[in-house]
Amino acid sequence: MGTVSTKIDATERLLNLVIALLGTRRGYSKSHLRKTINGYAGSVAAADKADAAFERMFERDKKVLLELGIPITHNGLPGTDPSDQVLYRIKPDDYRVPAIRLDETAMALVSLAANLWAGATLAGAAQAALRKIAARAATPWYEDETTSQSRVRTAETAFEPLWNALRSHHRVSFRYRNAGSAESTERTVEPWGLGSKYGQWYLSAFDVHKNEERSFRLSRITSEVAVHARETFDRPADFSMVPVLGRLGTETPATANIAVPTGTAHWLRSRNGTRILTDSPWGRPGWEVLRVSYREAELMADDVAAMGAAGLVLDPPALRDAVAARLQQAADTATQEVQGLDWNTPLPSNSGKQADTRDRLVRLLSMVPYLVANPGVEEHEVLAEFGISAAQWAKDRDTLNVTGLPGYFHGDLMDVTTAAGQVFIRDAETLASPLRLTQEEACSVLVGLRALTAVPGTRQAQSLHHAIDSVSAVAGDDAWLADAVVLELVAGAQMDTIAALQQAIVNSRACSITYLVRNRDELSERTVEPRRLFSIDSDWYVRAWCRRANGFRSFRVENIKDLSDAGTQEHEPSGRVSWEPDSGIYDPGSADVQVRISADNATARRLGPTYNAELFDLGNGMAGLVFLVGDTAMLGPLMARLGGRAQVVSPASAREAAAAWLSEATCSYDAVGETVRPVPSVDG
C-alpha cells in the first residue's frame, strides 16, 4: 500500500471514504475501511487503543454524508467479528444526478432561476445545481437571449439561521419589534416557511407561546436568532408559503391626509384612489390637502419622510408621529461626529454561511466532474466557477491529488495538473458523475423557476413548466422545501407595464413614456427603446436607449406613468445590452460627485447594489459606502427615508446641505404638530 499520511484533515478523509465506497461493488467491512482508508488507518498498536474514537469518527462521517444526500447502504454477513459482519457501499445510482432531458430553452430558464440568487445566501447552492443539471442534461446554458434578469437579496442576518432551522425542523428564538412599536419582545417559534414580497423577507411560523401561526418580517427581528438544535417539531405536511404571501397587503387600507404645495408630489397624486380635499379646514396659501390610501404604515412613513418639508401628514396622528420621528432621528444623526473613520477595510461578503468541512467536501465532489467534463479549462475559470481564491484552489488541488481508491498507488490517486494556465484531471472516473442535488440546491432552482412563472411575457411557458417538472423529479423527497420558500418577483400594479415593455423588446418597438424623476418631483416626457428588463428584489427596471439623453439609461418601472407605442427602434447597439448584478442601477455621468455615507451593516448592504457602491468595514457594526451621484440634493431625502440609520460623511458641502434639509423638515413637523386642527374623519 502507498504511504499513509499521519495527519489527514476531515475533508480529505471523507473524500477518500466516498471514493472507496463508490468504487466497490460488493462493499467493505468496517475493519477493512479502518485499515485502508487514508485518514482512518494507523499503526496496529494505535488502532487497538482507539476503538471508541474510530467508532465515533466513522459514525460521524456517515451522518455527514447522509446529510449531504449520499446514502450508505449496508448488508449483513455471517461472522464472529462484529466489525466484519456488515459491508458498506455507496450505490452509484443513489449517488449521482439522474439523467434529465432539457432543451436549450429550458436549460436557459434553469440558468435564469439559479442566477436569481447571485450574491444571496443560496448563490453557491444554486450555481452547484446549475452545474450538475447541465452536466446530466448534456446541454450548455446561456443567458444571452433572455430579455429579463432578476436578483433577490438576503441581506437580513436573520435569514441564514432561519433558513437552516426551517430545513432541519428546529425551533428558534429571537426578539421582535411589532409594527409601530419601539419595544421588542422575545418570541419562540417553529419555522414553517420563508417568502419575499415587496422587497422584504417574511417568516411564517407557529408561535409557541401564542399557540397560533404568525408572520414576522425579518427586518423587524432585533436580535440574533437562537436555534434550538436539540428540539425538533413536525411541520404541517400540506403547508405552502404561497397563500401566506397572498394574504399580505390584503387588509383594509388606511387613509392619510397629507398637505403638499400645489402642483407637486406627483408620486402621491398618481397613486390609486388619491383625491384632493376641497373642504379641508387646514389651509396655507399655495398648498392643498391630498387624501391618500396605503397599506404598509412603515413603508408609507419612509416615503413621506423623504418629502421633507414639502409634505406634511395631518392625519392620522400615528403616521404623522412616525414621519416626524424619522426626520428627527435623521437630523440628530446628521450632526454626529464623523472624524477618524477608517475607510481601508472592505466589508466582508454576506453571501452565505461560514464555510465548513461539508461545504468544502461538496465543492470538491462538484469540482471533479466539472474538470472531467471540461478538460483544459482555464485556471481562472475554475476559480470563478467555484468562487474561490487562488490559495483555496491550491489547497483543493493538493487535496484532490492525495485522494483516490484504497491502495493509494500511482493510478489509484487522482492527478490534477496545470499546464500553461489550463487544468487537466486524470484517474477520476469514480467521481466523474455529479453528486445528486442537495436539499439547498434543489430548493434554490425550484423556487427560482416557480417565481419566473409570474413574470409577464414568458413565451417559453411550456419549457418553463417542463423544467419545473424535471427538476422536481430530480429533487425527489427534497422538493417539499420549494413549497416552503416563495419569491414574489412582480407586484400586481406593475404587471401590465412590464408586459408592455416585454412586448416592445420582443418586437423591437420604441415607447413614449411619461417618467417621474422622483428626487426632483418632475414629470418628463421621453422616447425610449427598451432592450432588457431586470429586477432587484421586487423593484423592476428597464434598460433602454433614451433618445433625449442619447445613451442607455435604467428606468424604474414603478415611475413610468404613461406608456404608448412610438414606432420602430432606431438605435443599433454594439454588442449585447445587459445588466449585471454588480453594475448597479445608477448611470454615472462625467460631472458626478463621489460621496461617502456611513450606515449600519444591514442598511449598507441593501443600499450597495442600488448605487453600485464600494462597501467598507468601519467597525462596531457600521459600514461605509462610497458611490457617485449626479445631484447631492438627493442625499437629504435618502437620509430621511433611512431615519437615522445612516449619515452623510463627505463631501462637507453635501453633509451640511443634508443636515440643513433635515433640520428644516423637522421644524416643519414641529410647527404642524402645534397648529394642525382636526380634519374630516378619514375614510375606512
C-alpha positions in Angstrom: 0.0 0.0 0.0 1.1 3.6 -0.6 2.4 5.9 2.1 -0.3 6.7 4.6 -0.4 10.3 5.9 -0.2 10.7 9.6 -2.2 13.9 9.6 -5.3 13.9 7.4 -7.9 16.7 7.5 -11.6 15.8 7.7 -12.4 16.8 4.1 -9.6 14.5 2.7 -10.8 11.6 4.9 -14.4 12.0 3.8 -13.4 12.3 0.1 -11.4 9.1 0.4 -14.4 7.3 2.1 -16.8 8.4 -0.7 -14.4 7.2 -3.4 -13.8 3.9 -1.7 -17.5 3.1 -1.1 -18.4 4.2 -4.7 -15.6 2.1 -6.1 -16.7 -1.2 -4.7 -19.5 -3.5 -6.0 -19.5 -5.9 -3.0 -18.9 -3.4 -0.2 -16.2 -3.0 2.5 -16.4 -4.0 6.1 -15.8 -1.5 8.9 -12.5 -3.1 9.8 -11.3 -3.0 6.2 -12.2 0.7 6.0 -10.3 1.3 9.2 -7.2 -0.3 7.9 -7.2 1.0 4.4 -8.8 4.5 4.2 -6.3 7.3 4.4 -7.5 9.2 7.4 -8.6 6.2 9.4 -5.5 4.0 9.1 -2.8 4.0 11.7 -0.5 1.6 13.5 -1.9 -1.6 14.9 -1.0 -0.6 18.4 -2.8 2.7 18.0 -5.8 1.0 16.5 -6.1 -1.3 19.4 -6.2 1.6 21.8 -8.6 3.8 19.7 -11.6 1.6 19.0 -14.0 4.1 20.6 -12.5 7.0 18.8 -12.7 5.3 15.5 -16.4 4.3 16.1 -17.3 7.9 16.9 -15.4 9.2 13.8 -17.0 6.6 11.4 -20.5 7.2 12.7 -20.0 11.0 12.4 -18.7 10.6 8.9 -21.7 8.5 7.9 -24.0 11.2 9.3 -22.3 14.0 7.4 -22.6 12.1 4.1 -26.2 11.3 4.7 -26.9 15.0 5.4 -25.4 15.7 2.0 -27.7 13.3 0.4 -25.1 10.5 0.0 -26.8 7.3 1.3 -24.5 4.5 2.5 -26.1 1.1 2.2 -25.0 -2.0 4.2 -25.5 -5.7 4.0 -25.1 -8.2 6.9 -22.8 -11.2 6.6 -22.3 -14.1 9.0 -19.2 -13.9 11.1 -17.8 -13.7 14.6 -16.1 -10.3 14.4 -18.8 -7.5 14.5 -16.6 -5.1 12.5 -16.5 -7.7 9.6 -20.2 -8.6 9.7 -21.5 -5.6 7.7 -20.4 -4.5 4.3 -20.8 -0.8 3.4 -21.1 0.8 -0.1 -22.5 3.7 -2.0 -24.6 2.7 -5.0 -23.7 4.8 -8.0 -27.4 5.2 -8.9 -28.2 6.6 -5.4 -25.2 8.9 -5.6 -25.4 10.6 -9.0 -27.9 13.0 -10.5 -30.2 11.0 -12.7 -30.3 11.8 -16.4 -32.5 14.8 -17.2 -33.9 15.9 -20.6 -33.9 19.6 -21.1 -33.6 21.5 -24.4 -31.6 24.7 -24.6 -34.6 26.9 -23.9 -35.4 25.0 -20.7 -31.8 25.0 -19.7 -31.6 28.8 -20.2 -34.6 29.1 -17.8 -32.9 26.9 -15.2 -29.9 29.2 -15.6 -32.1 32.2 -15.1 -33.6 30.7 -12.0 -30.2 29.8 -10.5 -28.7 33.2 -11.2 -31.6 34.9 -9.5 -29.7 34.1 -6.2 -26.5 35.8 -7.3 -25.0 37.5 -4.2 -27.5 35.9 -1.9 -27.3 33.2 0.7 -28.2 30.4 -1.8 -25.9 31.6 -4.5 -23.4 28.8 -4.2 -26.1 26.1 -3.9 -27.9 27.5 -7.0 -24.7 27.5 -9.1 -23.8 24.0 -8.0 -27.3 22.8 -9.0 -27.0 24.5 -12.4 -23.6 22.8 -13.0 -24.9 19.4 -12.1 -28.1 19.7 -14.1 -26.2 20.9 -17.2 -23.8 18.0 -16.9 -26.6 15.4 -16.8 -28.7 17.2 -19.4 -25.6 17.4 -21.8 -26.9 20.8 -22.7 -25.0 24.1 -22.4 -26.7 27.1 -20.8 -26.8 30.6 -22.0 -28.4 33.8 -20.7 -27.6 35.9 -23.8 -31.1 35.5 -25.4 -33.1 36.2 -22.2 -34.8 39.6 -22.1 -35.1 39.8 -18.3 -33.0 39.2 -15.3 -33.9 39.1 -11.6 -31.8 39.2 -8.4 -33.1 38.5 -4.9 -31.0 39.6 -1.9 -30.9 38.1 1.6 -29.2 40.9 3.4 -31.0 40.3 6.8 -28.7 38.5 9.2 -31.7 36.5 10.4 -32.2 34.8 7.1 -29.3 32.3 7.4 -30.3 30.8 10.8 -34.0 30.8 9.9 -33.3 29.0 6.6 -31.2 26.3 8.4 -33.9 25.9 11.1 -36.6 25.6 8.5 -34.7 22.8 6.7 -33.9 21.0 9.9 -37.3 21.5 11.7 -35.7 23.3 14.7 -37.4 25.8 16.9 -35.9 29.3 17.1 -36.0 32.3 19.5 -35.5 36.0 18.8 -36.5 39.4 19.8 -39.1 41.0 17.6 -40.5 44.6 17.2 -44.1 44.8 16.1 -45.1 47.4 13.5 -45.5 50.9 15.1 -43.8 49.8 18.3 -40.4 50.9 19.7 -40.1 47.9 22.0 -39.1 44.3 21.2 -40.4 41.1 22.8 -39.0 37.6 23.0 -40.6 35.1 20.6 -40.1 31.3 20.3 -41.4 29.9 17.1 -41.4 26.8 14.8 -40.5 28.0 11.3 -42.8 26.8 8.5 -41.9 28.9 5.6 -39.9 32.0 4.2 -41.1 34.3 1.5 -40.1 37.5 -0.2 -42.7 40.2 -1.1 -42.5 44.0 -1.5 -38.7 43.6 -1.3 -39.0 42.2 2.2 -38.5 38.8 3.6 -41.2 37.3 5.8 -41.2 34.2 8.1 -44.3 32.2 8.6 -44.1 30.2 11.9 -46.1 28.7 14.7 -45.7 30.9 17.8 -45.2 28.6 20.7 -46.5 30.9 23.4 -49.4 32.4 21.4 -50.3 28.9 20.2 -51.1 30.1 16.6 -49.5 30.7 13.2 -47.9 34.1 12.8 -46.0 36.1 10.2 -42.8 38.0 11.0 -40.9 40.5 8.9 -37.2 39.7 9.1 -36.2 43.3 9.1 -38.0 43.7 12.5 -36.0 41.0 14.2 -33.8 42.9 16.6 -31.6 40.2 18.0 -29.6 37.2 16.8 -31.7 34.2 16.1 -31.0 31.4 18.5 -31.6 27.9 17.0 -32.8 25.2 19.4 -30.7 22.5 17.8 -31.9 19.8 20.2 -35.6 20.5 19.7 -37.4 19.4 16.6 -41.1 19.7 15.5 -43.4 18.3 12.9 -44.1 20.8 10.2 -47.6 20.6 8.6 -47.2 18.4 5.6 -49.7 20.5 3.5 -48.2 23.9 4.3 -47.4 26.3 1.4 -46.0 29.8 1.7 -47.9 31.0 -1.4 -51.2 31.8 0.4 -49.3 33.4 3.3 -47.7 35.9 0.9 -51.0 36.3 -0.8 -52.7 37.5 2.4 -50.1 40.2 2.9 -51.4 43.6 1.8 -55.0 42.4 1.5 -56.2 44.1 4.7 -58.4 47.2 4.5 -56.2 50.1 3.5 -55.6 53.0 5.8 -56.1 56.6 4.7 -54.0 59.7 5.3 -54.5 63.4 4.7 -51.2 65.0 3.5 -50.7 68.6 2.8 -48.4 69.4 -0.2 -47.6 72.5 -2.3 -50.0 72.9 -5.3 -48.7 71.1 -8.4 -46.1 69.0 -6.5 -45.9 65.4 -5.0 -46.6 63.7 -8.4 -45.8 60.3 -6.8 -48.7 60.8 -4.4 -51.1 62.1 -6.9 -50.6 59.1 -9.2 -51.4 56.6 -6.6 -54.7 54.7 -7.0 -57.5 56.4 -5.1 -55.7 59.7 -4.3 -58.0 62.8 -4.4 -57.8 66.4 -3.4 -59.8 67.5 -0.4 -61.5 70.7 -1.3 -63.2 71.2 2.1 -60.2 70.7 4.4 -60.1 73.1 7.3 -56.3 73.2 7.1 -55.2 76.0 5.0 -51.9 77.5 3.8 -51.6 79.7 0.7 -50.3 77.7 -2.3 -50.9 74.3 -0.6 -53.6 71.7 -0.9 -54.5 68.5 1.0 -54.4 65.1 -0.6 -56.3 62.1 0.7 -54.2 59.0 0.1 -54.7 55.3 0.9 -51.9 53.0 1.9 -51.5 49.5 3.4 -48.0 49.4 5.0 -47.6 52.2 7.6 -43.9 51.8 7.9 -43.2 52.0 4.1 -45.6 54.9 3.8 -43.8 56.8 6.6 -40.5 56.2 4.8 -41.8 57.6 1.6 -43.4 60.7 3.2 -40.3 61.4 5.3 -38.3 61.6 2.0 -40.5 64.6 1.0 -39.2 66.6 4.0 -40.9 70.0 4.5 -42.7 69.5 1.1 -45.2 67.0 2.5 -46.9 67.3 5.9 -49.0 64.5 7.3 -52.1 66.0 9.0 -53.9 62.8 9.9 -53.7 60.1 11.2 -51.6 61.1 14.2 -49.7 57.7 14.3 -48.4 58.3 10.7 -47.6 61.9 11.4 -45.6 60.9 14.5 -43.8 58.1 12.6 -42.7 60.6 9.9 -41.7 63.2 12.4 -39.7 60.6 14.4 -37.8 59.6 11.3 -36.9 63.2 10.4 -35.8 63.9 14.0 -33.7 60.8 14.2 -32.1 61.6 10.8 -31.5 65.2 11.8 -29.9 64.1 15.1 -27.6 61.6 13.3 -26.6 64.2 10.7 -24.9 66.3 13.4 -22.9 63.4 14.9 -19.1 63.3 14.7 -17.7 61.6 11.6 -13.9 62.1 12.1 -11.4 59.3 12.5 -13.2 56.7 10.4 -11.0 54.0 8.7 -12.0 53.5 5.1 -9.4 51.0 4.2 -11.0 47.7 5.1 -13.5 46.2 2.6 -16.8 44.9 4.1 -16.7 41.1 4.0 -19.3 39.5 1.8 -22.6 38.4 3.3 -23.4 36.0 0.5 -23.8 32.8 2.6 -22.9 30.8 5.6 -19.5 30.2 7.0 -17.7 27.5 5.1 -17.1 24.2 6.9 -15.8 20.7 6.2 -19.1 19.8 4.5 -19.1 22.8 2.2 -15.6 22.0 1.1 -16.4 18.4 0.5 -19.4 19.3 -1.6 -17.2 21.7 -3.6 -14.6 19.0 -4.3 -17.3 16.5 -5.2 -18.7 19.0 -7.7 -15.2 20.1 -8.9 -14.1 16.7 -10.1 -17.0 16.1 -12.6 -16.6 19.7 -13.8 -12.9 19.2 -14.5 -13.6 15.8 -16.2 -16.3 17.4 -18.4 -14.1 20.4 -19.2 -10.5 19.2 -20.0 -8.1 22.1 -20.4 -10.4 24.6 -18.8 -8.6 27.9 -17.9 -7.4 28.0 -14.3 -9.1 31.4 -13.8 -12.4 30.0 -15.0 -12.2 27.3 -12.3 -11.7 30.0 -9.6 -14.6 32.0 -11.0 -16.9 29.0 -11.4 -16.5 27.9 -7.7 -16.0 31.4 -6.2 -12.7 30.6 -4.6 -9.3 32.3 -4.2 -6.0 31.2 -5.7 -5.0 30.0 -2.2 -8.2 27.9 -1.8 -7.7 26.5 -5.3 -4.1 25.4 -4.4 -5.4 23.7 -1.3 -8.2 22.0 -3.2 -5.9 20.8 -5.9 -3.4 19.4 -3.3 -6.3 17.5 -1.6 -7.5 16.0 -4.9 -4.0 14.9 -5.7 -3.7 12.8 -2.5 -7.2 11.2 -2.6 -8.3 8.2 -4.5 -9.0 4.5 -4.3 -7.7 2.5 -1.3 -4.1 1.5 -2.0 -3.1 5.0 -3.0 -0.6 3.8 -5.6 0.0 5.6 -8.9 -3.2 5.2 -10.8 -5.3 5.0 -7.7 -4.9 8.6 -6.8 -6.4 11.4 -8.8 -4.0 13.6 -10.8 -4.7 17.3 -11.3 -2.2 19.2 -13.3 -1.9 22.7 -14.7 -0.1 23.4 -18.0 0.0 26.9 -19.5 -2.9 28.0 -17.3 -5.1 25.1 -18.3 -6.3 22.4 -15.9 -6.5 18.7 -16.5 -7.5 15.8 -14.3 -6.8 12.0 -14.7 -7.8 8.9 -12.8 -11.0 10.4 -11.6 -13.6 8.0 -13.1 -15.1 7.1 -9.8 -16.3 10.7 -9.2 -16.9 11.6 -12.9 -20.7 11.7 -12.4 -22.0 14.7 -10.4 -23.4 14.1 -6.9 -27.2 14.2 -6.6 -28.7 17.6 -5.8 -28.5 18.6 -2.1 -31.6 20.0 -0.4 -30.4 23.5 -0.8 -29.5 23.1 -4.5 -32.9 21.6 -5.4 -34.7 24.3 -3.4 -32.8 27.2 -4.9 -33.5 26.2 -8.5 -37.2 25.2 -8.0 -38.0 28.3 -6.1 -36.5 30.4 -8.8 -38.3 28.5 -11.6 -41.6 28.9 -9.8 -41.0 32.6 -9.3 -40.4 33.0 -13.0 -43.9 31.8 -13.8 -45.3 35.1 -12.6 -43.1 37.3 -14.8 -45.1 38.6 -17.8 -44.1 37.8 -21.3 -42.7 34.3 -20.6 -43.0 33.0 -24.1 -41.4 29.7 -23.1 -44.2 28.8 -20.7 -44.2 25.1 -21.9 -40.4 24.9 -21.4 -40.6 26.6 -18.0 -43.2 24.1 -16.7 -41.2 21.2 -18.2 -38.1 22.5 -16.4 -40.1 22.7 -13.1 -41.4 19.1 -13.5 -37.9 17.8 -14.5 -36.1 19.4 -11.6 -38.8 18.4 -9.2 -38.3 14.7 -10.3 -34.6 15.1 -9.7 -35.1 16.7 -6.3 -37.3 13.8 -5.1 -38.2 14.0 -1.4 -36.4 17.3 -1.0 -38.9 19.1 -3.4 -41.1 19.9 -0.3 -38.8 22.8 0.6 -39.7 24.7 -2.6 -43.3 25.0 -1.2 -41.9 26.5 1.9 -39.8 29.2 0.3 -41.5 31.5 -2.2 -40.4 34.6 -4.1 -42.9 37.2 -5.4 -41.0 39.0 -8.1 -43.7 41.1 -9.6 -46.3 43.3 -7.9 -49.7 43.4 -9.5 -49.6 47.1 -10.1 -46.6 46.8 -12.4 -47.7 43.7 -14.3 -49.2 45.5 -17.2 -46.3 47.9 -17.7 -43.8 45.1 -17.5 -45.8 43.0 -20.0 -45.9 46.0 -22.4 -42.2 46.6 -22.1 -41.5 42.9 -22.7 -43.5 43.0 -25.9 -41.7 46.2 -27.0 -38.4 44.3 -26.5 -39.5 41.3 -28.4 -41.0 43.3 -31.3 -38.1 45.9 -31.4 -40.5 48.8 -30.7 -39.9 52.2 -29.2 -42.1 53.6 -26.4 -43.2 57.1 -25.5 -43.3 57.4 -21.7 -44.1 59.9 -19.0 -41.5 59.3 -16.4 -41.4 60.6 -12.8 -37.9 61.7 -11.7 -38.7 61.1 -8.1 -35.8 63.0 -6.5 -36.7 66.2 -8.5 -40.5 65.6 -8.3 -40.5 66.1 -12.0 -42.6 64.5 -14.8 -40.6 64.2 -18.0 -41.6 63.0 -21.5 -39.2 60.5 -23.0 -38.9 58.3 -26.1 -37.1 55.1 -25.2 -36.1 51.9 -26.9 -36.4 49.1 -24.3 -33.8 46.3 -24.5 -33.8 44.5 -21.2 -35.8 44.1 -18.0 -34.2 43.5 -14.7 -35.3 43.5 -11.0 -33.6 43.7 -7.6 -36.0 42.1 -5.1 -39.4 43.3 -6.3 -38.2 46.6 -7.8 -38.3 46.4 -11.6 -36.3 48.4 -14.1 -36.0 48.6 -17.9 -32.7 49.2 -19.6 -33.4 51.3 -22.6 -31.8 53.7 -25.1 -33.1 57.2 -24.3 -33.3 59.4 -27.3 -33.2 62.6 -25.2 -30.1 61.5 -23.3 -28.6 59.9 -26.4 -27.5 56.9 -24.3 -28.6 53.9 -22.3 -30.4 54.6 -19.1 -32.2 52.5 -16.5 -35.8 53.5 -15.8 -37.7 52.3 -12.7 -40.9 50.7 -13.9 -42.9 52.0 -11.0 -42.1 55.6 -12.1 -43.4 55.1 -15.7 -46.8 56.8 -15.5 -47.9 56.5 -19.2 -46.6 54.3 -22.0 -47.5 54.1 -25.7 -46.0 52.8 -28.9 -43.6 55.1 -30.7 -42.7 53.1 -33.7 -39.7 51.1 -34.7 -36.5 51.2 -32.7 -33.8 53.2 -34.5 -30.6 52.8 -32.4 -28.4 49.7 -33.1 -26.3 48.9 -30.0 -22.9 47.4 -30.5 -22.8 44.2 -28.5 -25.3 42.7 -26.1 -27.3 45.1 -23.9 -27.0 43.6 -20.4 -27.3 44.3 -16.8 -25.0 42.6 -14.3 -25.7 42.4 -10.6 -22.5 44.3 -9.7 -23.1 47.1 -12.2 -25.7 48.9 -10.0 -28.7 50.8 -11.3 -27.4 54.3 -11.4 -25.8 55.5 -14.6 -22.7 57.7 -13.8 -22.0 60.9 -15.6 -18.9 63.0 -16.1 -20.0 65.6 -13.6 -20.9 63.2 -10.9 -19.8 63.7 -7.3 -18.3 61.0 -5.1 -20.0 60.8 -1.7 -19.3 58.8 1.4 -22.0 57.6 3.7 -21.8 55.7 7.0 -24.6 53.2 7.9 -25.3 50.1 9.9 -24.1 47.0 8.1 -27.6 45.7 7.1 -28.6 49.1 5.7 -25.3 49.4 3.8 -25.8 46.0 2.2 -29.3 47.0 1.0 -28.1 50.3 -0.5 -25.0 49.0 -2.1 -26.5 47.3 -5.2 -28.7 50.3 -5.9 -25.8 52.7 -6.2 -23.0 50.3 -7.2 -21.3 51.4 -4.0 -18.0 50.2 -2.6 -18.5 48.9 0.9 -16.0 49.3 3.8 -16.0 47.9 7.3 -15.9 50.9 9.8 -16.1 48.7 12.9 -18.7 48.5 15.6 -21.4 47.1 13.2 -21.0 50.1 10.9 -20.1 50.2 7.2 -19.1 52.9 4.8 -20.5 53.4 1.3 -18.6 55.2 -1.5 -20.5 55.9 -4.7 -21.3 58.6 -7.3 -24.3 60.8 -7.5 -25.4 63.3 -10.2 -27.1 65.6 -7.7 -26.2 65.7 -4.0 -29.6 67.1 -3.2 -30.9 63.5 -3.2 -28.9 62.8 0.0 -31.2 64.6 2.4 -34.3 62.7 1.3 -32.3 59.4 1.4 -31.2 60.1 5.0 -34.8 60.9 5.9 -36.0 57.7 4.5 -33.4 55.8 6.5 -34.5 57.5 9.7 -31.1 57.8 11.4 -29.6 54.6 10.2 -27.1 56.5 8.0 -25.4 59.8 7.7 -23.5 61.7 5.0 -19.8 61.9 5.8 -18.4 63.7 2.7 -18.1 66.0 0.8 -18.5 68.6 3.6 -20.8 70.7 1.5 -23.2 67.8 0.8 -23.1 66.8 4.5 -24.0 70.4 5.6 -26.8 70.7 2.9 -28.3 67.3 4.0 -28.2 68.4 7.7 -29.9 71.7 6.8 -32.6 70.0 4.7 -33.3 67.6 7.6 -33.4 70.4 10.1 -36.0 72.4 8.0 -38.1 69.3 7.6 -38.0 68.6 11.3 -39.0 72.2 12.1 -41.9 72.0 9.7 -43.3 69.0 11.6 -42.8 70.8 14.9 -44.9 73.6 13.5 -47.6 71.4 12.1 -47.9 69.5 15.3 -48.7 72.7 17.1 -51.2 74.1 14.6 -52.9 71.2 13.0 -56.7 71.1 13.5 -59.0 68.1 13.2 -59.9 67.3 9.6 -62.9 65.4 8.4 -62.8 61.7 9.6 -60.5 59.6 7.4 -62.3 57.1 5.1 -62.0 53.5 6.1 
